[in-house]
Amino acid sequence: MRISPMSYIARQNNRNLGRSFQKLSSGKRINSAADNAAGLAIAQKLLKQTNGLSAGVYNAKTSQNMLNVAEGAMSSVSDMLQRVNELSIQAANGTNSASDRGAIQAEIDQLTQEIDRVSATTKFNETYLLKGGSGRSSISVSARDAGLEGTLTQNGSTATFTMDALKAGDKITIGGTDYTIGDKEDDTNPNLITADTAYSKIQEQLAAASSVGATKAATASAAAVDPNDPSKVQFVISKGSVDQSNNFSTSLQVGAESDMANKISVNIDALNAAGIGIKGLNVADKTGMAATNALDAIADALAKVSAQRSSLGAASNRLDHTIAYGNNAIYNLTASHSRIEDTDYGKGVTELKKNQLLNTYSIMMQRKYMENQSGRVKQFFNM
C-alpha cells in the first residue's frame, strides 16, 4: 500500500509537536542524546563540575563549623590559663602562708583537671578534636632561665644559658635570694658565697625551672667557660620531656576534582595539661620560687594555645574565600549549563504554536486529499 505524502507530513508534524510539548513541559531543550549529542556531553560535564563545587562549598561550611568548635574550646583553655597565671603570681608573693599557697594550689589543680576534661571531650560529629590522634611521642619541654640574668638559647633537645662570669664583689639574685660573691664563704653570713657555690645554685635553679610541666626532668651541666668569650660561662640544659598523643590531623575536601590542591590540611595538637606543658604544676612550696618558675611554663602554654588558635583562625578565613570562589564558579557554570540544556520558553512557545498550526492544517489537507481521492473512485465506477 502506498503511503501518501500527506500522511508522511502529518506524522512529521505530530513528532515535532510532541517534541515541542516535551521541551516545554520538562524545561529542557536536550531531553535525550538524539536532541543534541555534542550539547548533551558538554552539559553533563558542566553539571558534574557544578555539583562537585556545590558539595565542596558544603564541605567548606561544615569544616568551618568544626574549626569554630575547636577554637571555642581553645578559648576556654586560654581563659583558664589566664586564671592559673593570676594564681601563680599570687602564690609567688612572700606574704602568703603555707595554707594560702595550699588553697591556691587547690584551685590550680581543679583548673588543670578542667583543661584535661575539655581536651578529652571536645568533638565534632563524633571526632575528637583536642585529644590528639593515634600514637604517642615524647615532646621536649622548653628550657627556662629561672629569672636569672643571662641569655638562653634553645637548641633542639638542649639549650644553652650564657651569663657573665662571676668575680669577687659581684651581687646576684638566685632563687629569690640576694647573694654577694666573695673569695671564700662566711659561716656568719649565709648570703656571702663563692662563685663556685653560686654556679651550683644556678645549675639547680636552671634544672628546676626547666622541669616544670615535664614528666622526665631536665638536667643542667656544671658551669663551663664560654669557648667564644672567656669572660662568660655557659650551662648546657638537657631539656625535659613529656609523653603525649600525636596531633590530630585531617584533610578538608573543598574542590570538585581529585587534585590534592583541593584539600586543606588541618593539624591540631593535643591540648591537655601535659600537651601544653603544665602537667603537675605546683606552686605550694615554702619560698614561692615554684610559683615563680611556673610563670614561664604558663607563658609557654598560653603561647602554644594562641599559636594553635591563630592557625585555626587562618584556616577558617581561607575557607571564607574558598566558599566565595565556589559560589561564584557555581553561578557561572550553572548559567553556562542552562544556555546549553534549558529551554528558551519564548522560542519554545513560538515553535509550539507553529507546530500546532502545521499539524492542524496538515490534518485538514489530508482530509481534503482523501475526499478528492474518494471522489475519483466514485467517478471511475459510475462510468
Buried (B, 14 or more C-beta within 10 A) or exposed (E): EEEEEBBEBBEBBBEBBEBBBBBBEEEBBBBEEEBBEEBBEBBBEBBEBBEBBBBBBEBBBBBBEBBBBBBEBBEEBBEBBEEBBEBBBBBBEEEBEEEBBEBBBEEBBEBBEBBBEBBBEBBBEEEBBBBBBEEEEEBBBBBBBBBBEBEBEEEEEBBBBBBBBBEEEBEBEBBBEEBBBBEEEEEEEEEBBBBEBBBBBBBBBBBBBBBBBBBBBBBBBEBEEBEEEEEBBBBBBBBBBBEBBBBBEBEBBBBBEEEEEBEBEBBBBBBBBBBBBBBBBBBBBEEBBBBBBBBBBBBBBBEBBEEBBEBBBEBBEBBEEBBEBBEEBBEEBBEBBBEBBBBEEEEBEEBBEBBBEBBEEBBEBBEEBEEEEEEEEEEEEEE
